[in-house]
């Protein structure tokens, strides 16, 4: 019975067994950024938030790069796109097990990232000291082209700029993007071009604690804010 638990509808569901892996962690305080998949093989991506990013292949931790302590990661086009932490003064990059790590010049710093409508979207993150309300996006189908690159293919929008709150998490929300700030939540919708998009407040009093504090499960999202967990469903907390 150790490998069974109750689902939300009270059904009994199984989970994979816990497996002990006797492998030492890399030095530093690692933050787990997510799982990258290649040919059905999972790679756990982690960062020391200082100078290094690693992946775990099931048996050992292997260095991806010693020049970037990534702040966030998303998978797109069979690559892991790694975002440089705010204040690091670096560009992010891409990685895959075959070609290794490559710097993406002009990729903005940030603390959260999402994939939506064939674009990567990056938010400033909790620790951004400038442009904390800025949501930046790349060129369609080309995460190597950002507003700072030549030729530029992306752009950015300000989500309630000047309210003193940073964007701490972004997720796909139906066909739109949900943007979680520190004490408020917004929805960004557009049809063909982000330039013609619309920002709509979902709640001006409930936000998100930090990146990784939103969990999507079926048709609901569970959000940690303050000392409570909220369910976001049908555009309502």
C-alpha positions as CSV (number, residue, x, y, z in Angstrom):
1,X,0.0,0.0,0.0
2,X,3.0,2.3,0.2
3,X,2.7,3.0,-3.5
4,X,-1.0,4.0,-3.5
5,X,-2.7,7.2,-2.6
6,X,-6.1,8.9,-2.8
7,X,-6.8,11.0,-5.8
8,X,-8.9,14.2,-5.7
9,X,-12.1,12.2,-6.5
10,X,-11.2,9.7,-3.7
11,X,-10.1,7.1,-6.3
12,X,-7.2,4.9,-5.3
13,X,-4.3,5.5,-7.7
14,X,-0.8,4.1,-7.9
15,X,2.5,6.0,-8.1
16,X,5.9,4.7,-9.1
17,X,7.9,3.2,-6.2
18,X,10.5,5.3,-4.4
19,X,14.0,4.3,-5.5
20,X,17.0,5.1,-3.4
21,X,19.9,6.4,-5.6
22,X,23.2,6.5,-3.8
23,X,24.7,9.4,-5.7
24,X,26.3,12.5,-4.2
25,X,24.8,15.8,-5.2
26,X,27.0,18.5,-6.8
27,X,28.3,21.2,-4.4
28,X,26.1,24.1,-3.5
29,X,22.4,24.5,-2.8
30,X,20.8,23.0,-5.8
31,X,17.4,24.1,-7.1
32,X,15.5,21.6,-9.3
33,X,14.4,23.4,-12.5
34,X,12.4,20.6,-14.2
35,X,12.7,17.4,-16.3
36,X,13.9,17.3,-19.9
37,X,12.9,14.3,-22.1
38,X,14.7,12.9,-25.1
39,X,13.6,9.6,-26.6
40,X,11.5,8.9,-23.5
41,X,14.6,9.2,-21.3
42,X,14.1,11.8,-18.5
43,X,16.9,14.1,-17.4
44,X,16.5,16.1,-14.2
45,X,17.9,19.6,-14.6
46,X,19.2,21.5,-11.6
47,X,21.2,24.7,-10.9
48,X,23.3,25.9,-8.0
49,X,22.0,29.5,-8.7
50,X,25.6,30.7,-8.8
51,X,27.7,29.5,-11.7
52,X,26.8,25.9,-12.7
53,X,23.9,23.9,-14.1
54,X,23.7,20.1,-14.1
55,X,21.6,17.2,-15.3
56,X,20.9,13.9,-13.6
57,X,20.6,10.8,-15.9
58,X,19.4,8.4,-13.3
59,X,22.8,7.3,-12.1
60,X,25.1,10.4,-11.9
61,X,25.0,14.2,-11.9
62,X,26.8,15.6,-15.0
63,X,27.8,19.3,-15.6
64,X,25.9,21.1,-18.4
65,X,27.9,24.4,-18.0
66,X,30.1,26.0,-15.4
67,X,29.3,29.5,-16.8
68,X,25.6,29.7,-16.0
69,X,23.6,29.0,-12.8
70,X,20.2,28.9,-14.6
71,X,17.2,30.4,-12.9
72,X,14.5,28.6,-15.0
73,X,14.2,26.0,-17.7
74,X,11.7,25.0,-20.4
75,X,11.7,22.3,-23.1
76,X,11.1,23.3,-26.7
77,X,12.2,21.8,-30.0
78,X,14.0,19.0,-28.3
79,X,16.2,21.4,-26.3
80,X,16.3,22.6,-22.7
81,X,16.2,26.4,-22.8
82,X,18.0,27.7,-19.7
83,X,17.4,31.3,-18.4
84,X,20.1,33.3,-16.7
85,X,19.3,34.5,-13.2
86,X,18.4,38.2,-12.7
87,X,21.5,40.3,-12.0
88,X,23.9,37.7,-13.4
89,X,24.8,39.9,-16.5
90,X,24.7,36.8,-18.7
91,X,22.7,35.4,-21.6
92,X,20.9,32.1,-21.2
93,X,21.4,29.2,-23.6
94,X,20.1,25.9,-24.9
95,X,21.2,22.3,-24.1
96,X,20.5,18.8,-25.3
97,X,22.4,15.5,-24.6
98,X,23.7,15.2,-28.2
99,X,25.0,18.8,-29.0
100,X,25.7,20.0,-25.5
101,X,25.3,23.6,-24.3
102,X,25.2,26.7,-26.5
103,X,24.9,30.3,-25.4
104,X,21.9,32.2,-26.9
105,X,23.0,35.8,-27.3
106,X,20.3,38.3,-26.3
107,X,18.2,35.9,-24.3
108,X,16.9,37.9,-21.4
109,X,17.6,37.2,-17.7
110,X,14.6,36.0,-15.7
111,X,13.2,33.7,-13.0
112,X,10.4,31.9,-14.9
113,X,9.8,30.6,-18.4
114,X,6.9,29.1,-20.3
115,X,6.2,27.9,-23.9
116,X,3.0,29.1,-25.6
117,X,2.0,29.4,-29.2
118,X,5.5,28.4,-30.5
119,X,7.2,31.1,-28.5
120,X,9.2,31.2,-25.3
121,X,8.0,33.7,-22.6
122,X,10.3,34.9,-19.8
123,X,9.3,36.7,-16.7
124,X,11.7,38.8,-14.5
125,X,11.3,36.5,-11.4
126,X,11.2,37.3,-7.7
127,X,14.7,38.6,-7.5
128,X,14.7,41.0,-10.5
129,X,15.7,44.5,-9.5
130,X,14.8,46.0,-12.9
131,X,12.0,45.2,-15.3
132,X,10.2,43.0,-12.8
133,X,6.9,43.4,-14.5
134,X,8.2,42.7,-18.0
135,X,7.1,39.7,-19.9
136,X,9.5,39.1,-22.8
137,X,8.9,36.8,-25.8
138,X,11.0,35.4,-28.6
139,X,10.4,35.3,-32.3
140,X,7.9,32.7,-33.4
141,X,9.5,29.2,-33.6
142,X,12.9,30.7,-33.0
143,X,14.1,31.1,-29.4
144,X,17.5,32.4,-30.6
145,X,15.9,35.7,-31.5
146,X,14.8,38.1,-28.7
147,X,14.3,41.9,-28.6
148,X,18.0,42.5,-27.9
149,X,19.2,40.3,-30.8
150,X,19.9,41.2,-34.4
151,X,17.6,40.8,-36.2
152,X,15.1,41.2,-33.5
153,X,12.1,38.9,-33.7
154,X,10.6,39.1,-30.2
155,X,9.2,41.8,-28.0
156,X,7.9,42.5,-24.5
157,X,4.8,43.7,-22.7
158,X,4.5,45.3,-19.2
159,X,2.1,43.5,-16.9
160,X,0.7,46.2,-14.6
161,X,4.0,48.0,-14.6
162,X,4.9,50.2,-11.7
163,X,2.8,48.3,-9.1
164,X,6.0,47.2,-7.2
165,X,5.4,43.5,-7.9
166,X,7.6,41.2,-9.9
167,X,6.3,38.4,-12.2
168,X,7.3,35.2,-10.4
169,X,5.6,32.5,-12.5
170,X,4.0,32.0,-15.9
171,X,2.0,29.1,-17.2
172,X,-0.2,28.1,-20.1
173,X,-3.8,28.7,-19.2
174,X,-6.2,27.2,-21.7
175,X,-5.2,29.0,-24.9
176,X,-3.8,32.0,-23.0
177,X,-1.0,32.7,-20.5
178,X,-1.5,33.2,-16.8
179,X,1.0,35.6,-15.2
180,X,1.5,35.3,-11.5
181,X,2.9,38.4,-9.7
182,X,3.8,38.6,-6.1
183,X,0.3,39.8,-5.0
184,X,-1.9,39.6,-8.1
185,X,-2.6,37.4,-11.1
186,X,-3.3,38.3,-14.8
187,X,-4.2,36.7,-18.0
188,X,-2.7,37.5,-21.4
189,X,-4.7,36.7,-24.5
190,X,-3.9,37.2,-28.2
191,X,-5.0,35.7,-31.5
192,X,-2.2,36.0,-34.1
193,X,0.3,38.5,-32.7
194,X,1.3,39.5,-29.1
195,X,1.3,43.1,-30.2
196,X,-2.5,43.0,-30.3
197,X,-2.9,41.1,-27.1
198,X,-5.0,42.0,-24.1
199,X,-4.0,41.8,-20.4
200,X,-6.9,41.0,-18.0
201,X,-6.7,40.8,-14.2
202,X,-7.8,37.5,-12.8
203,X,-7.3,38.6,-9.2
204,X,-5.7,41.7,-7.8
205,X,-5.2,40.3,-4.2
206,X,-3.9,36.8,-4.8
207,X,-0.5,36.1,-6.4
208,X,2.2,33.5,-6.1
209,X,5.0,32.9,-3.6
210,X,7.8,32.1,-6.1
211,X,8.6,30.1,-9.3
212,X,7.6,26.5,-8.9
213,X,4.7,27.3,-6.6
214,X,2.0,26.6,-9.2
215,X,1.0,23.0,-10.0
216,X,-1.3,22.2,-12.9
217,X,-3.4,19.1,-12.4
218,X,-6.1,18.2,-14.9
219,X,-8.3,21.3,-15.4
220,X,-7.2,23.0,-12.2
221,X,-4.1,24.9,-11.0
222,X,-3.0,25.0,-7.4
223,X,-1.2,28.1,-6.2
224,X,0.8,28.7,-3.0
225,X,0.3,32.2,-1.8
226,X,1.1,33.4,1.7
227,X,0.3,30.4,4.0
228,X,-2.6,29.1,1.9
229,X,-3.0,27.0,-1.2
230,X,-5.6,28.2,-3.7
231,X,-7.3,26.4,-6.6
232,X,-7.5,28.4,-9.8
233,X,-10.2,27.1,-12.1
234,X,-12.5,28.7,-14.6
235,X,-10.6,32.0,-14.2
236,X,-11.5,32.2,-10.5
237,X,-9.6,31.4,-7.2
